[in-house]
Amino acid sequence: MTAKEQIIEAFLKLLTHKHFEELYVKDIVAEARISRSTFYLHFTDKFELLDEVRNQLNGQFLKFYTGQSEAYSVTDHICKHIYTHQSFYKREFSNAVAIHQLSDQLAAYMHQVYKDPDYAIFASYGTIGYLSAWVNSDFQKSPSEAAEKLMKIGFTNWTENLTFEENKR
């Protein structure tokens, strides 16, 4: 394992029992068992480290949408990914800006898949909203249960074959 990987692993481990705001570089280097100078070879501060982790983990999250797998498989992988990295996603899904950014990134991926920008926005914000609620409930459902529920919601016909005009009545 490289020093950079050690730093990231230590950071994620520390996030399980400390808030980011309470975390210091000295804590990270102690957990990673490296020197401060090694930390600063890779990152300027804990904020740059957070950005790197965000880019890596959200990149992995979004990558699930680029494959040709069936929808349930993608959703199951996403829920397992979030559960595996729950210390990070607990922080991210309590931050409105991070939720918005990830929703926008997901909308861009969904637009490529569905070719409908309105559907992509609706589906991405709904997906991230559901996952955020799941994370903030301290994972009351297992990853497989959450994936199944998310799929059920995603494939529900909300209009029950009614037109917009019929629904207004």
N, C-alpha and C positions, 0 to 999 in steps of 0.2 A: 504494500500500500504506500502510495506517495504521501509526502508531507501535506500536500493540499487536500488529499482525500482524508487524511487523519484529522485535519482541521475541520473539514465539513462534517465528518462523523461525530467529532467531539461537540461541535456546535449543535447538531440535531439532538444529541443525547442530552445536552444541558437544557435545551428548550423544553424537555419533558417535565422538568421540575423548577425552571426559572423563567420568568418573563424576560423577553428580549431587553427591555429597559433596565433590568437588574443584572444583566450579563455584561461582563467586562472581558477585555482581551486576556487579562491575566487568568481568568477562569477557563477560557478556551484553551490557552497554551498549556495550562496545568492538566486539563482533561486529555488533551492530545499528546501530552508528554513531549513537547517540543519547546524550543526557545522562542522568546518574543521576536527575535530577529528573523527566525524562520517564518513566523506568522506574517511579519511585515514584508517578506520577500514575495508573498502571494497576495496579500490584501493590505489596503491602506488603513482599514479600520473595520469594526464589526458591521457597519452599514454596507460596505462593499461586499463583505462576506455574505450578508443577507441577500443582497442583489444576485450574487453568484448562485446561491442555493435556490433562490426564486426562479432564476433563469433555467437552472438544471431541472428542478422538480416540475415546474410548470411546463417546461419543454417536453419532459417525459409524459406528463398528463396529456398535453395536446397531441403528441405523437400517436397516441392510441386512435385518434380520429383520422389519421392518414392511411391506415391499413385498409385492407379489403375484408376484414373480418365481419361477421354478422353482428348486428346491433347489440344483442345480449352479451356477447363475448367482449365487445368494447366496453360496455357499461360495467361488466364484472371486473375487468382489468382496472378500470378507473377507480372503482370503489376499493379494490384491494390496494392500489397504489396510494390512495389517500389514507387508508387505514395504516399501511406500513409507515407512512411519513406523517403520522397524525400530529406530532409535536409541531411540525412546520405548518400544517394546514389549520391547526387550532389557532395559531397566530394569524395566518393569512385570512381566514374566514371570520375574524373578529375585526378586520380592517376594511372599511367600506371602499377605500381607494383600490386596495388589492383585489377585492371582489369585482369591482367595476372593470379593472384592467384585464383580469382573467376572463371575465364574461365577454369583453370585446374581442380578445384573442380567440376565444372559442367560437364566437360568431363568425369571424373570418374563416375559420376552418369549416364550420357548418355551411357557410355560403358556398364554398367550393364543392361540398357534397350535395347540397340540396338545390343550388342554383337559384335560391329565392332569398333575397336579403331580409325581408320581413320575417319569414319563418326562421331564418338563422338567428336573428336577434332574439326573437321570442323564445326559441328553443335553448339558446345558450344561457340567457339570463334565468330561465326556469331551471335548467340543469344546475347551474352554479348555486342558485337559491336553494334548491332541494339539498344539494351536497353540503352547503353551508349549514343548513338546519340540522342535517344528520351529524355533522362534526360537532356543532354546538350543543347537541343533545348528549354528548359524550358517547356517541356510537351505540345508542340503545338498540339499534338493529345491527346484525352482522353485515359484513361487506356484501355477502351474497343476497341477503334479504333486502338491503338498500338498493342493490342493482336491480333486483326483480321489481321492486316498487317503482323505481325510476323508469324502468322499461314500461310498466303498466301505465304510468302517467303519460309517458311519451307517446304511446300508441292509442290513447283514449280518443275517441271521436267526440270532441267536446260539443259539436253542433248537432249531433244525432241526426244528421242529414237535413237540418233546417237551414234555410237561407238567413242572411243577416236581417232582412226585413221581418221574417217570421219570428226571429228571436227577440225583436224589439217589442213585440206585443205582450 
